Amino acid sequence: MSAPAVPLYDYQKRWLLDPSRFKIGMFARQTGKTFTTTLELVDDCFAAEAAGGRTRWVILSRGERQAKEAIEEGVKKHCQAYRLGIEVVEGEFKGGSGERYTQLDVLLPGGSRITALPANPDTARGFSANVFLDEFAFHADSRKIWSALFPVISNGWKLRVTSTPNGKGNKFYELMTDASLAGVWSRHTVDIYQSVADGLPREIDAMRQALNDDDAWAQEFELKWLDEASAWLSYDLIDGVEHDQAGRPEDYTGEPCFVGVDIAARNDLFVIWVVEQVGDVLWTREIIARRRISFFDQDALLDDVFTRYRVLRCCMDQTGMGEKPVEDAQRRHGSSRVEGVLFTGPNKLTLATQGKQAFEDRKMRIPLGDRDVRADLHKLQKVTGPTGAPRFVAESDAGGHADRAWACFLAVNAASGPSGPAFADSRPRPGRITRADFRGY
C-alpha cells in the first residue's frame, strides 16, 4: 500500500494499514473514522490504477447529508492530496419501491469510481463493489441492509464498517460482540482515552464536564453499550423515523398541523413540537426549546407558531403551573383548538403508548441526527411502581427530564383526536389552493 498522503494519528494508521477483507471499527465521536476510511478508499483506488487496473467503492451513509459530507470532506480532499484529477457527478438512484435518492460519484482518471448514497435495503443491493458502511449502528433497518448487502460483496469485495455505539438492538452490536466472529472480522476499538494517548488533541476532563451527561459520555466517548431494556423508545425505533427533511420549517407544505407543548418555568425546558400531517405521516416541522423564559415569552412563541402554521389542534401540559398558560392559550386561539392535558399516571401511559405506536408504525418523521432530540426520546423509561402500576421516569439533567419526548407525544395526541371546527386560513401557502385548505376536522 502506498504511504498515506496526509498526516495521521497512530490509531488511524493502524486502521488504514489493516488490509483485512472484513474490517470493523468502533470509534469515539469526532476521532476521524470517516476521514480515515475515505482515505483508505482513495488509496486503494490509487494503488489499483498504479498497477494498471481499477476498482470500485460504495459508501452507504445514514442520510444524504452524511453521504455528501463523506465525499466533500473525505474523498475529494484525499484525491487533492494525491493530486488526482477527478470528476464529481451528481445523479439519482431509483429504488425498487419507487423512492429516489441523490447519488454522488467520484470518477478517477483510470476508471475507478467511488459512489456515496444514503443507506437502505434498495441502495445496499444496487451495486457490486467494495462497500463502506459509515455510522452503521445508526442506519435504519440495519439488519435488512445487511441481508441485502452481503450477497453483493460475496465475490471477493472488501467491507469496511465504522460507527459509534447506538444501543444493543442493531447489527453493528452483533458484529462487534459476537465471539464466533472473532476470527472473521478484524475489530478495532478506539475510545476517547486511546485516541488522546495516540496524539489526538482533546481535553478529556473539560469535555466530560461540559457535556454533563454520564450516559452520553459513556456511549459516545467511552464506547459503552447502554442497556436498551428499560428505554421506552429504543434507538432502533428512533433511527427508523429520522429523516433529512424533518425539522425544517421551510419545508412546510400548508397541510394541517398539530402541536404539543410541554410547560416549564425554571430548570426544565419549555418545548413546542410542531408536526404537519402529510398523508398518514406526521412530519416534524419545528421543535422550539427554551430554558428559563417568562410565560410572556412562552405565549409569544406559541402565538407565532399559530401564525405560521395551519394549526388544527394543540395539546398542552396543564399540570401544575400549566393551568394558566392553557387557559390563556384557549382564550387567544379557542378552546376547540387548544386542549389541556393533565399528566396523571393513566394520561401519561396513553400519551406514551400513542407516541410509541407512531414510531413503531413509522408514521412519524423526526430530524436526522439531532443529538438533543435523540437523548430526550431515549431517556424516557417505563418502570413498575410498588403497587404494580406502570409509571414513566426520566432522570433530570442539563437536558431536562425528557421534555422534548413529552412535547412530541402531546403533538401525536393532538393529531389523533377531534380537531375542532372547519376554518379558513387566508395566509399564502405553497402551491395552489385546494378544498383541502378549507377542510373540516
N, C-alpha and C positions, 0 to 999 in steps of 0.2 A: 504494500500500500504506500502511496506517496505520502511524504511528510505533510502535515496539515499546514495550510497557508495562513492560519490565524492562531494567535496565542490561546492556549487552553490551560485550565487548572488540572491538577493530577487526576481527579475523579472523571473529568471529561475525557482526558487522554485514555484512561482505562476503558471507558465506554466506546470511544471511537476506534481503538485499536483491537477490540474484540471481534474476530471475524466469524463468530458462530452464526450458523444459519438462523437459529431461533434465539432471539435475544430480547430480554425484557428488563426494564429499569424502573424502579420506584424512586423518584427524586423529590426532595423538598421543593416547595414553591420558589419560583424565581431563581433557580440554580442553573438554568440554561439547558434544560433537557431537549427542548425543541431545536434550539440553536445548534447544539452539538449533533443531534441526529440528522438535521438537514445538511450539516457539513459532511457527515458520512455519506449521504445520498449523492451529493455533488462530487465528492472524492471518488466514489465508486463509478460514477459516470465518466469522470476524467480518466480513471485507470482503464476502463473498458475501451474508451476511444483511443487512448495512447497505444493500446495493444491492437488497434485496427478493428475493434468490434463496436458494439453499442449495447445499451441496456435500458431498462425502463423501471421507474419507481412511481408508486401511487401513495399520496399522503391522504389519509382519512382523518379529518378533524371533527370536533364536536359540533361545529357550525360553520357557516360560510365565512363569517368574520375571522374565525380562527384559521380556516384554510388559507384565506388571503394573507393573514399575518405570517403564516409559515413560509409562503412564497416571498413576500416582500421583505420580511425581517430576517429570513434564513437563507433560502435558496438563492435569491438574487444577489445578496451581499457576498455569499461564498463564491458564486460564479465571478463576481467582480474581483474578489481576492485572487482567484485563479486566472484572472484575465481571459475569461472565456466570453466570446461573443455569443449572446443568446437572444432568442426571440420569445416574448411572453404573449400568449394568445388567450383571450377570454372567450369562452364558449358556453354551451349549455348541454347539460346531461339530462336526458329524459328517462325517468324511471319507469318500471313496469306498471306502476299504479297511476301513471299519468303525471306525477309531480315532476317539476323541472328544477334543476339545481345549477348554480353557477359553477363552471369548471374552468380552472386556470391551468394552462400548460406552459412549461418552460422547455423550449426546444434548444438543444445544444448543437454545436457545429457538426459533430459526427453522426447525428441522428438519434442520440439518446434523448429521453424525454422524462420530465418529472411533472406529474399531474397532482393537483390538490382539489379535494372535494369534501363536502360535509358527509359525515359517516351515517349510513343507514343500510339496511339489507340490500337495497337496489344498487347503490354505488359500490358496495362491497363485492358484489358478484359481476360487476361490469367490466373488469379488466383482468388480463393475465399478466402479472407483473410482480416485482418485489413490492412489499407493502410496509408502510409506516403508519401504525395506529397511534395517533397523538392524543394524550389525555384519555386513554381508553376507558378508565373507570367512570368517566363522565358521559360516555356515549349512551344515548337512549337505545334500548333493545340490544345491549351488548352481546347477549347470547345469540340472538338472531343474526347479528352482524357476523359473529364468529362462525356460525354454521354456514352462512353464505360465503364467507371469505376463504375458509380453509381449503376447499377444493380448488380454488383459483390459484393458490400458491403451491399446490402439491407437486408440481412438476419442477422441483429444484429451486424455486424462487426463495428469496430471503424474507424474513419477517422481523420487524422491529416494533416493540410495544413499549410505550412510556406513559407514566401517569403519576399523580399523587394519589393517595388512598381516597376512597369515596364510600366507606362502609364495606360491609361484607356481602352484600347482595348482588354482586356483579361478576363477570367473567375474569376481570383483572385480578380480583382477590383470589380466585381459584388458581390462576396461572402462577401467582406469586407464592402461594402457600401449599399447594398440593405436593406432598412428599414424593409421590410416584413420578412427578415430572422433573425431579431434580437432575436427572441425567440427560434430559431432553433440552431443557431451557437453560441458557446462561443468564443467571439472575444478578442484577446489580441493585444495590440499595445504598442510597446516599441521602442521609438526613442532614439537617442544618449543621450539626456538630462536625460531621465528616467533611462537609463541603468547606466549612471555615478552616478546619485543620489542613485541608488541601489548598488553601490560599484564597478562597472567596472572601472578599472584604465585607463582613457583616458584623454588627454589634448585637450579639445574641441577647444579652440581658435587656438592653434598651428595646429591642424589637418585641420581646415577650411582654415586657411591662406595658408598652404602648398598645399591643393587641388586646390585653386584658380579657382573654377568653381562653381558659385552660383547654377546653375541648378542641377549639380551632387550632391552638398551638400544637396539641398532641397529634392531630391529624395532618395538618398542613406542613409542619416543620419537623416533628419527631416521627412521622410516618406510622402512627399507631392506628390499628384497625378499631374504630369505635363500634361498640355494640349496637346493632340496629333493632334488637328485640323489643325495646321499650319505646322506640320512636313511633309516634302516630303516623307520620309521613316518612317513609324510608327515602333514602337518596335515590333509589331506583324510581320511585313514584315521582319525585321532584324532577329528576333528569328527563323523565318521559314527557313532561309538559313544557319544558323550556323551549323557547323559540327566539331566533334572532330578531324578529319583527315585533315581539311583545314588549310592552313598557315604553312605547314611543307615541306620545300624544299626536305627533304629526301624521301618524298613520290612521287616525280616527276617520271612519268612513261615513259617519252620520247615522249609523244604526242605533237601536235602543241601548242605553247604558244603565248599569246598576252599580250602586256604590255601597261600600262598607266603611264604617268609621269606628275606630277604637279610640275612646276618650282618655286623655291623660292631662295632668296639670303640673306634676312635679318631676319625679325621676324617670317615669316611663315615657314611651313615645306616644305622641298623637299621630295617628295614621289614617289617611284616606286612601282606599283602594278602589280604583275605577275599572270596571270591565265593560266591554262592548260585546253585545250578542251578535255574532256573525254566523248565520245558520244555527247549528246546535252547539256551537263552541263559544265559550266566554273568553275573549281576548283581553288580557290586561293592557289597558292603555296608559295608565299612570298610577304611580304609587307615591304619595306625598307623606313624608315622615319628618316630624319636627319634635324637638325636645324643649321643655320649659318655655312654651309660648303662652300668651294670655288667651283667655276664652274669646276675647275680641278678635284676635288674630286667627284663632281656630274657625270662628264664624266666617271671617273674610275668606279663608282658604276654601271652605265648603261652598260659600256663595259663588266663588269663582268657578268651581267645578260644575255647579248647576248652570252657570252661564255658558261654559264652553262645550258641555256635553248635553245630549238629549237624555236626561236622567228620568227614568220612569219610576224607580223605587230606590230608596236609600234606607239601609238598616244601620242604626247607631247603637252603640253600647250605652244603655240607660242606667247602668248600675252606679249607685253612689253619686259621685259628682256629675254623672251623665244626665241626671234628671233635668236640670235647667237647659243645657245645650240642646237636648232633644226637644223640649218644649219650645225653645226659641226657633229651632230649625223648622218645626211644624208650623209655627206662626208665619215664617217667611216663605216656605215652599209648599205648605199644605200637608195636612195630616194624612191625606191619601197617598202622598209620595214619600213621606218620612215616617219611619216606624222605629220606636224604641224597643230594644231587646234587653231584658234583664238577664244577667249572667248567672242564673241559677244552675244547679247541677244538671237537671234534665235539659235545660235550654242549651247549655254548653255541649252536652252529648249530641243533641240534634244538630247544632251548628257544625261540630267537628265531623260528624258522620256524613252530613251533606257535602262538606268540603272534601273529605277523603274520597267519596264516591266520584266527585268531579275529576279528581286526579286519577283514580283507577280507570275510569271510562275515557280518560283523555279528552274531556270536554272543557278543559281549561288550558290557557296558554299564559306562561309567566316569562319574565325577562331571562335571557340566557346568561348564565354566569354571574348573576348579581349575588355577591357573597353574603350581604346582609339579609337579603330575602331568603336565600337558601338556609342560612343559620337559624332564622326565626321559624321557618316552616319545619325544620328538622328537630328543633329543641323541644317542641311540644311532646309531652309524654302522657300516656294513659296509665294510671295506677289504680289499684283497688284499695278502697278505704277500709277501716276496721269493721264496718258493717257489711262489707261486700259490695257496696255501691261504687261504680266507677267514677273517677274524677280526673281532671286534666291538670297537669302541673308543668311549669317551665321555670327553671332556675333564673331568677332575675339577675342580670348582669349589665354591663355597659351598653348592651344592645337591647335592653328592655326584657320583658318576660313574654316573648312570642307575640308581641303586639301586632306585627305585620301579619302573622298567621291568623289571628282573630279578625283583623280587618278583612283579610281575604275570605274567610269563612262567612263573614257578615255579607260581603258582596255576593257570594254564591247563594246565600239565603235570600237576598233581595231579588235575585233572578229566578228563584224557584217558586214564588208565590204570586198572589194577586198584585197587580201593578198600578192600580188607580184608574181614573177615567181617561178617555181619549183627550188629547190636547194637540193644538197646532203649534209648531215651532217655526217662526219666521226667519231664524238665523240662516245665512247662506251655508250650504254644506256641499261637499264634493259631489260632482256628477249631477245628473238630472234629478229633479224632484219626482217622486212616485207616490202612489197611495200609501206606501209603507211609512212615509214621513208623517202621516196623519192617522196612524194605526191606533186602534183602541186596545187597551190592556186592562 
